[in-house]
Amino acid sequence: MSIYGAMISSVTGLNAQSQALGMISDNLSNVNTVGYKGTHARFSTLVTEVTSTRYSPGGVRAAPHVEVSRQGVLQASTSVTDLAVSGNGMFVVAETATPQPGSETLFTRAGSFTKDANGNLVNTAGLFLQGWPIDAITGQPTGNNLSQLETVSVANLSTASVPTTTVNIAANLDADTAVAGTYTIDSSIIDSLGASHVVRFTFTKTAANAWTVSSSAPNADLTTSIGAGAITFDASNGTLLTPATGNITVTTGAFTNGAAGPASFTLNIGAAGSAAGMTQFSGFSAINSVTNNGLPTGSLSGVAISETGRVVALFDNGQTYDIYQLALASHPNPDGLEPRDGNAYATSSFSGDPVVNIPQEGGTGKIISAALEAASVDIAEEFTNMIITQRAYSANTRVITTADEMLDETIRMKR
């Protein structure tokens, strides 16, 4: 009987609209959830019988559709490990810091990553960011597929010291200095253990346009001596004449802290004919710059992440090292991914298999550091859908009420 069919059809309508309201509710609840992708109801008919002379109502059902491919607005943040994807692709994440073979790989656009107690980058849902380690020698990623990804960790990172091999001095020696007059310049050097020592260079005028340079250790923590210290300048323009290369070998001697070296380093005072190093002009003696290539032991001071997904470790001694290459995964049908807790998604038969690439390769977007992707939820659209859903639900209840009244009329026919 069509009256019963109408009631049953309306019941399916109530159920479908209830599910739609639930999706709207979730969307509004997650309006401030980073990287959240809105879910919307797609309605389809349920047909039991339709002929040229007969119609039997079936009803409707609601299927959720997650708009994973919809780009949310990017918002700036103050943390460099907050990451957003501009364009296609999703971060690869794992539920544990050490995923086991066969464990489920997840994908997300929620890039609010921070360091946990073990130095691993993990987002607010507790999912661990995955990347390929960088080979220290080649500077290239050690993998290119999902199985070779590892949890990105910035724990226990430090750099070895670099002993000084060259000290560069750019300065002017006053041409009016009397014979036997001196000018001193101090420089630091780094030994093989990463300790800093002060070396004092004393420039002594021996004749017109001629000087010698000697070295000493004012703090008495090493013994130094100059191997060849004669310096002459061109009387016509004040630039260096000898040594032509500007290089003088300095022997460091013994270090009181037991460091093995450097046994010597090069004092570079510029090239002959150039005013970029040591010069002799009248007026006054002055230092332009003193630099050396040594580095003390470095501790991690921070990280930087490039648009192509390179994770760079920054150390307090000025050194930097690439440590990981982040991957972005793309799917033939990202909207077919299967939702998981924590604003993550898993591969399904509808999404197709993932393809991982370096950001900005293979059609993937770029990574924006110090930014987060906002939820792809339009509040105005959700409230509009809520009104439509409420009216549709109310209309279905009126059909049930009307069918009930018609059945009551049918029952009263017997009386």
Buried (B, 14 or more C-beta within 10 A) or exposed (E): EEBEBBBBBBBBBBBBBEBBBBBBEBBBEBBEBBBBBBBBBEBEEEEEEEEEEEEBBBBBBBEBBBBBBEBBEBEEBEEBBBBBBBBBBBBBBBBEBEBEEEEEBBBBBBBBBEBBEEBBBBBBBEBBBBBBBBEEEEEEBEBBEBEBBBBBBBEEBEBEBBBBBBBBBBBBBBBEBEEEBBBEBEBBBBBBBBBBBBBBBBBBBEEEBBBBBBBBBEEEBBBBBBEEBEBBBBEEEBBBBBBEEBBBEBBBEEBEEEBEBBEBBBBBBBBBEEBBBBBBBEEEBEEEEBEBBBBBBBEBEEBBBBEBBBBBBBBBBEBEBBBBBBBBBBBEEBBBBBBBEBBBBBBEEEBBEBBBBBBBEEEBBBBBBBBBBBBBBEEEEBEEBBEEBEEBBEEBEEBBEBBEEBBEEEEEEEE
